[in-house]
Amino acid sequence: MALWAATLCARDRSLAAMLSVAAVIGAVALPGAGLWAVPGLHVGHRLDARGRLRAFNLTMAALLPAPLWPVLAG
């Protein structure tokens, strides 16, 4: 992401341009990461039992390749 931003979004290769791109990425990425971290903490507390953790891991492993299905099938 940083390489993409540095090559495509910065107007030139000056320090000011790179810092402005970094500020925008930080302003967008940090709240987005927080939106994932807070629910992750709550899910983590519910996965205290070994069986629940295994069921969660198997479910996530099954769902992980799901977005690739249209690419592989088409």
N, CA, C and O atoms as CSV, one atom per row, in Angstrom:
chain,resi,resn,atom,element,x,y,z
A,1,MET,N,N,0.824,-1.186,0.000
A,1,MET,CA,C,0.000,0.000,0.000
A,1,MET,C,C,0.871,1.254,0.000
A,1,MET,O,O,0.578,2.229,-0.692
A,2,ALA,N,N,1.937,1.212,0.781
A,2,ALA,CA,C,2.804,2.387,0.846
A,2,ALA,C,C,3.493,2.643,-0.479
A,2,ALA,O,O,3.633,3.792,-0.899
A,3,LEU,N,N,3.922,1.580,-1.140
A,3,LEU,CA,C,4.575,1.752,-2.431
A,3,LEU,C,C,3.605,2.301,-3.465
A,3,LEU,O,O,3.963,3.174,-4.255
A,4,TRP,N,N,2.375,1.790,-3.462
A,4,TRP,CA,C,1.344,2.305,-4.364
A,4,TRP,C,C,1.104,3.783,-4.116
A,4,TRP,O,O,1.042,4.580,-5.053
A,5,ALA,N,N,0.970,4.138,-2.864
A,5,ALA,CA,C,0.694,5.529,-2.530
A,5,ALA,C,C,1.856,6.435,-2.922
A,5,ALA,O,O,1.650,7.539,-3.427
A,6,ALA,N,N,3.069,5.967,-2.686
A,6,ALA,CA,C,4.231,6.798,-2.998
A,6,ALA,C,C,4.384,7.002,-4.497
A,6,ALA,O,O,4.794,8.077,-4.936
A,7,THR,N,N,4.064,5.993,-5.282
A,7,THR,CA,C,4.277,6.123,-6.725
A,7,THR,C,C,3.101,6.757,-7.454
A,7,THR,O,O,3.301,7.440,-8.459
A,8,LEU,N,N,1.898,6.551,-6.979
A,8,LEU,CA,C,0.735,7.045,-7.712
A,8,LEU,C,C,0.082,8.286,-7.116
A,8,LEU,O,O,-0.489,9.094,-7.849
A,9,CYS,N,N,0.156,8.445,-5.826
A,9,CYS,CA,C,-0.588,9.540,-5.191
A,9,CYS,C,C,0.254,10.779,-4.900
A,9,CYS,O,O,-0.274,11.890,-4.865
A,10,ALA,N,N,1.528,10.604,-4.697
A,10,ALA,CA,C,2.373,11.764,-4.416
A,10,ALA,C,C,2.625,12.526,-5.711
A,10,ALA,O,O,2.948,11.927,-6.737
A,11,ARG,N,N,2.480,13.830,-5.665
A,11,ARG,CA,C,2.658,14.649,-6.874
A,11,ARG,C,C,4.107,14.664,-7.331
A,11,ARG,O,O,4.385,14.708,-8.529
A,12,ASP,N,N,5.018,14.628,-6.389
A,12,ASP,CA,C,6.436,14.552,-6.722
A,12,ASP,C,C,7.125,13.736,-5.634
A,12,ASP,O,O,6.458,13.190,-4.755
A,13,ARG,N,N,8.408,13.650,-5.684
A,13,ARG,CA,C,9.136,12.820,-4.726
A,13,ARG,C,C,9.714,13.642,-3.569
A,13,ARG,O,O,10.710,13.248,-2.963
A,14,SER,N,N,9.104,14.756,-3.273
A,14,SER,CA,C,9.598,15.587,-2.180
A,14,SER,C,C,9.134,15.024,-0.840
A,14,SER,O,O,8.187,14.242,-0.766
A,15,LEU,N,N,9.813,15.435,0.193
A,15,LEU,CA,C,9.470,14.977,1.543
A,15,LEU,C,C,8.067,15.433,1.931
A,15,LEU,O,O,7.324,14.676,2.556
A,16,ALA,N,N,7.702,16.642,1.573
A,16,ALA,CA,C,6.374,17.162,1.900
A,16,ALA,C,C,5.273,16.339,1.234
A,16,ALA,O,O,4.244,16.065,1.852
A,17,ALA,N,N,5.484,15.948,-0.015
A,17,ALA,CA,C,4.481,15.137,-0.710
A,17,ALA,C,C,4.350,13.767,-0.066
A,17,ALA,O,O,3.240,13.261,0.101
A,18,MET,N,N,5.470,13.167,0.294
A,18,MET,CA,C,5.433,11.853,0.935
A,18,MET,C,C,4.781,11.922,2.313
A,18,MET,O,O,4.032,11.019,2.688
A,19,LEU,N,N,5.057,12.973,3.064
A,19,LEU,CA,C,4.453,13.125,4.384
A,19,LEU,C,C,2.944,13.350,4.288
A,19,LEU,O,O,2.182,12.865,5.126
A,20,SER,N,N,2.523,14.082,3.271
A,20,SER,CA,C,1.078,14.303,3.111
A,20,SER,C,C,0.368,12.999,2.741
A,20,SER,O,O,-0.729,12.731,3.232
A,21,VAL,N,N,0.978,12.200,1.891
A,21,VAL,CA,C,0.396,10.898,1.550
A,21,VAL,C,C,0.373,10.000,2.789
A,21,VAL,O,O,-0.617,9.312,3.040
A,22,ALA,N,N,1.454,10.005,3.557
A,22,ALA,CA,C,1.502,9.202,4.777
A,22,ALA,C,C,0.436,9.647,5.777
A,22,ALA,O,O,-0.150,8.812,6.467
A,23,ALA,N,N,0.182,10.939,5.860
A,23,ALA,CA,C,-0.842,11.440,6.784
A,23,ALA,C,C,-2.230,10.980,6.364
A,23,ALA,O,O,-3.045,10.604,7.206
A,24,VAL,N,N,-2.497,11.011,5.074
A,24,VAL,CA,C,-3.816,10.558,4.595
A,24,VAL,C,C,-3.991,9.062,4.842
A,24,VAL,O,O,-5.047,8.622,5.296
A,25,ILE,N,N,-2.962,8.289,4.544
A,25,ILE,CA,C,-3.049,6.846,4.781
A,25,ILE,C,C,-3.245,6.568,6.263
A,25,ILE,O,O,-4.063,5.724,6.631
A,26,GLY,N,N,-2.514,7.257,7.109
A,26,GLY,CA,C,-2.676,7.072,8.552
A,26,GLY,C,C,-4.060,7.455,9.030
A,26,GLY,O,O,-4.635,6.781,9.885
A,27,ALA,N,N,-4.602,8.539,8.481
A,27,ALA,CA,C,-5.935,8.989,8.894
A,27,ALA,C,C,-7.016,7.999,8.477
A,27,ALA,O,O,-8.056,7.905,9.129
A,28,VAL,N,N,-6.781,7.269,7.407
A,28,VAL,CA,C,-7.772,6.295,6.938
A,28,VAL,C,C,-7.525,4.918,7.558
A,28,VAL,O,O,-8.470,4.257,7.987
A,29,ALA,N,N,-6.274,4.484,7.607
A,29,ALA,CA,C,-5.957,3.122,8.020
A,29,ALA,C,C,-6.102,2.894,9.525
A,29,ALA,O,O,-6.575,1.835,9.938
A,30,LEU,N,N,-5.715,3.843,10.336
A,30,LEU,CA,C,-5.770,3.629,11.780
A,30,LEU,C,C,-7.196,3.460,12.312
A,30,LEU,O,O,-7.435,2.530,13.083
A,31,PRO,N,N,-8.147,4.307,11.939
A,31,PRO,CA,C,-9.516,4.043,12.388
A,31,PRO,C,C,-10.073,2.729,11.820
A,31,PRO,O,O,-10.838,2.035,12.490
A,32,GLY,N,N,-9.691,2.396,10.599
A,32,GLY,CA,C,-10.147,1.133,10.022
A,32,GLY,C,C,-9.616,-0.062,10.791
A,32,GLY,O,O,-10.337,-1.036,11.007
A,33,ALA,N,N,-8.366,0.006,11.202
A,33,ALA,CA,C,-7.792,-1.077,12.006
A,33,ALA,C,C,-8.492,-1.163,13.355
A,33,ALA,O,O,-8.715,-2.258,13.872
A,34,GLY,N,N,-8.836,-0.020,13.923
A,34,GLY,CA,C,-9.569,-0.020,15.193
A,34,GLY,C,C,-10.946,-0.642,15.069
A,34,GLY,O,O,-11.424,-1.310,15.986
A,35,LEU,N,N,-11.583,-0.416,13.923
A,35,LEU,CA,C,-12.901,-1.025,13.710
A,35,LEU,C,C,-12.824,-2.543,13.662
A,35,LEU,O,O,-13.801,-3.218,13.985
A,36,TRP,N,N,-11.688,-3.089,13.267
A,36,TRP,CA,C,-11.510,-4.536,13.277
A,36,TRP,C,C,-11.030,-5.030,14.638
A,36,TRP,O,O,-11.395,-6.131,15.050
A,37,ALA,N,N,-10.225,-4.246,15.341
A,37,ALA,CA,C,-9.637,-4.685,16.603
A,37,ALA,C,C,-10.665,-4.811,17.718
A,37,ALA,O,O,-10.620,-5.761,18.500
A,38,VAL,N,N,-11.584,-3.865,17.796
A,38,VAL,CA,C,-12.571,-3.898,18.892
A,38,VAL,C,C,-13.473,-5.134,18.811
A,38,VAL,O,O,-13.627,-5.827,19.817
A,39,PRO,N,N,-14.071,-5.435,17.664
A,39,PRO,CA,C,-14.845,-6.689,17.611
A,39,PRO,C,C,-13.973,-7.917,17.826
A,39,PRO,O,O,-14.434,-8.914,18.382
A,40,GLY,N,N,-12.718,-7.856,17.392
A,40,GLY,CA,C,-11.819,-8.988,17.609
A,40,GLY,C,C,-11.589,-9.271,19.079
A,40,GLY,O,O,-11.473,-10.429,19.479
A,41,LEU,N,N,-11.522,-8.231,19.882
A,41,LEU,CA,C,-11.374,-8.431,21.328
A,41,LEU,C,C,-12.593,-9.126,21.917
A,41,LEU,O,O,-12.463,-10.009,22.765
A,42,HIS,N,N,-13.770,-8.728,21.466
A,42,HIS,CA,C,-14.995,-9.331,21.994
A,42,HIS,C,C,-15.142,-10.780,21.543
A,42,HIS,O,O,-15.589,-11.631,22.312
A,43,VAL,N,N,-14.769,-11.058,20.307
A,43,VAL,CA,C,-14.823,-12.438,19.817
A,43,VAL,C,C,-13.807,-13.285,20.580
A,43,VAL,O,O,-14.090,-14.434,20.921
A,44,GLY,N,N,-12.646,-12.736,20.846
A,44,GLY,CA,C,-11.612,-13.463,21.569
A,44,GLY,C,C,-12.051,-13.909,22.953
A,44,GLY,O,O,-11.657,-14.981,23.412
A,45,HIS,N,N,-12.854,-13.109,23.619
A,45,HIS,CA,C,-13.337,-13.482,24.951
A,45,HIS,C,C,-14.336,-14.633,24.878
A,45,HIS,O,O,-14.471,-15.404,25.828
A,46,ARG,N,N,-15.022,-14.747,23.769
A,46,ARG,CA,C,-15.999,-15.828,23.623
A,46,ARG,C,C,-15.358,-17.140,23.170
A,46,ARG,O,O,-16.001,-18.189,23.207
A,47,LEU,N,N,-14.122,-17.087,22.753
A,47,LEU,CA,C,-13.444,-18.285,22.266
A,47,LEU,C,C,-12.529,-18.887,23.329
A,47,LEU,O,O,-11.454,-19.399,23.018
A,48,ASP,N,N,-12.960,-18.823,24.565
A,48,ASP,CA,C,-12.127,-19.344,25.647
A,48,ASP,C,C,-12.160,-20.868,25.711
A,48,ASP,O,O,-11.188,-21.476,26.160
A,49,ALA,N,N,-13.230,-21.493,25.285
A,49,ALA,CA,C,-13.320,-22.947,25.291
A,49,ALA,C,C,-12.633,-23.505,24.050
A,49,ALA,O,O,-12.699,-22.909,22.974
A,50,ARG,N,N,-11.978,-24.641,24.204
A,50,ARG,CA,C,-11.227,-25.241,23.101
A,50,ARG,C,C,-12.133,-25.606,21.927
A,50,ARG,O,O,-11.743,-25.426,20.774
A,51,GLY,N,N,-13.314,-26.109,22.196
A,51,GLY,CA,C,-14.240,-26.493,21.139
A,51,GLY,C,C,-14.733,-25.297,20.342
A,51,GLY,O,O,-14.859,-25.367,19.119
A,52,ARG,N,N,-15.009,-24.205,21.032
A,52,ARG,CA,C,-15.454,-22.991,20.335
A,52,ARG,C,C,-14.345,-22.437,19.450
A,52,ARG,O,O,-14.595,-21.998,18.328
A,53,LEU,N,N,-13.131,-22.461,19.961
A,53,LEU,CA,C,-12.001,-21.965,19.188
A,53,LEU,C,C,-11.790,-22.819,17.936
A,53,LEU,O,O,-11.536,-22.287,16.855
A,54,ARG,N,N,-11.894,-24.127,18.082
A,54,ARG,CA,C,-11.721,-25.017,16.925
A,54,ARG,C,C,-12.828,-24.789,15.900
A,54,ARG,O,O,-12.554,-24.741,14.701
A,55,ALA,N,N,-14.060,-24.649,16.348
A,55,ALA,CA,C,-15.169,-24.401,15.431
A,55,ALA,C,C,-14.980,-23.071,14.700
A,55,ALA,O,O,-15.231,-22.977,13.499
A,56,PHE,N,N,-14.540,-22.054,15.422
A,56,PHE,CA,C,-14.288,-20.753,14.804
A,56,PHE,C,C,-13.184,-20.862,13.755
A,56,PHE,O,O,-13.326,-20.343,12.647
A,57,ASN,N,N,-12.088,-21.532,14.098
A,57,ASN,CA,C,-10.978,-21.665,13.156
A,57,ASN,C,C,-11.385,-22.441,11.906
A,57,ASN,O,O,-10.992,-22.070,10.800
A,58,LEU,N,N,-12.153,-23.494,12.060
A,58,LEU,CA,C,-12.606,-24.261,10.904
A,58,LEU,C,C,-13.553,-23.436,10.032
A,58,LEU,O,O,-13.484,-23.498,8.805
A,59,THR,N,N,-14.426,-22.673,10.663
A,59,THR,CA,C,-15.342,-21.815,9.907
A,59,THR,C,C,-14.577,-20.758,9.125
A,59,THR,O,O,-14.855,-20.532,7.948
A,60,MET,N,N,-13.619,-20.114,9.773
A,60,MET,CA,C,-12.831,-19.089,9.089
A,60,MET,C,C,-11.986,-19.706,7.973
A,60,MET,O,O,-11.821,-19.092,6.919
A,61,ALA,N,N,-11.451,-20.902,8.186
A,61,ALA,CA,C,-10.665,-21.568,7.145
A,61,ALA,C,C,-11.539,-21.905,5.942
A,61,ALA,O,O,-11.073,-21.848,4.804
A,62,ALA,N,N,-12.790,-22.253,6.182
A,62,ALA,CA,C,-13.697,-22.552,5.072
A,62,ALA,C,C,-14.112,-21.279,4.335
A,62,ALA,O,O,-14.301,-21.298,3.119
A,63,LEU,N,N,-14.253,-20.180,5.065
A,63,LEU,CA,C,-14.680,-18.921,4.443
A,63,LEU,C,C,-13.546,-18.172,3.742
A,63,LEU,O,O,-13.798,-17.341,2.869
A,64,LEU,N,N,-12.322,-18.455,4.113
A,64,LEU,CA,C,-11.189,-17.715,3.560
A,64,LEU,C,C,-11.094,-17.811,2.039
A,64,LEU,O,O,-10.895,-16.775,1.404
A,65,PRO,N,N,-11.221,-18.973,1.415
A,65,PRO,CA,C,-11.130,-19.016,-0.052
A,65,PRO,C,C,-12.429,-18.642,-0.769
A,65,PRO,O,O,-12.455,-18.630,-2.000
A,66,ALA,N,N,-13.488,-18.342,-0.053
A,66,ALA,CA,C,-14.784,-18.037,-0.681
A,66,ALA,C,C,-14.715,-16.889,-1.693
A,66,ALA,O,O,-15.346,-17.000,-2.744
A,67,PRO,N,N,-13.992,-15.800,-1.443
A,67,PRO,CA,C,-13.936,-14.731,-2.451
A,67,PRO,C,C,-13.261,-15.147,-3.760
A,67,PRO,O,O,-13.446,-14.490,-4.785
A,68,LEU,N,N,-12.487,-16.221,-3.735
A,68,LEU,CA,C,-11.821,-16.669,-4.947
A,68,LEU,C,C,-12.726,-17.501,-5.843
A,68,LEU,O,O,-12.396,-17.733,-7.006
A,69,TRP,N,N,-13.850,-17.949,-5.326
A,69,TRP,CA,C,-14.712,-18.841,-6.092
A,69,TRP,C,C,-15.120,-18.247,-7.450
A,69,TRP,O,O,-15.023,-18.959,-8.450
A,70,PRO,N,N,-15.565,-17.001,-7.544
A,70,PRO,CA,C,-15.924,-16.477,-8.878
A,70,PRO,C,C,-14.747,-16.461,-9.848
A,70,PRO,O,O,-14.941,-16.655,-11.048
A,71,VAL,N,N,-13.559,-16.240,-9.364
A,71,VAL,CA,C,-12.388,-16.214,-10.232
A,71,VAL,C,C,-12.049,-17.623,-10.722
A,71,VAL,O,O,-11.763,-17.832,-11.901
A,72,LEU,N,N,-12.085,-18.571,-9.810
A,72,LEU,CA,C,-11.735,-19.940,-10.179
A,72,LEU,C,C,-12.818,-20.623,-10.999
A,72,LEU,O,O,-12.511,-21.442,-11.866
A,73,ALA,N,N,-14.064,-20.301,-10.742
A,73,ALA,CA,C,-15.168,-20.938,-11.451
A,73,ALA,C,C,-15.399,-20.317,-12.827
A,73,ALA,O,O,-15.883,-20.984,-13.741
A,74,GLY,N,N,-15.053,-19.051,-12.967
A,74,GLY,CA,C,-15.361,-18.349,-14.212
A,74,GLY,C,C,-14.284,-18.487,-15.202
A,74,GLY,O,O,-14.389,-17.953,-16.307
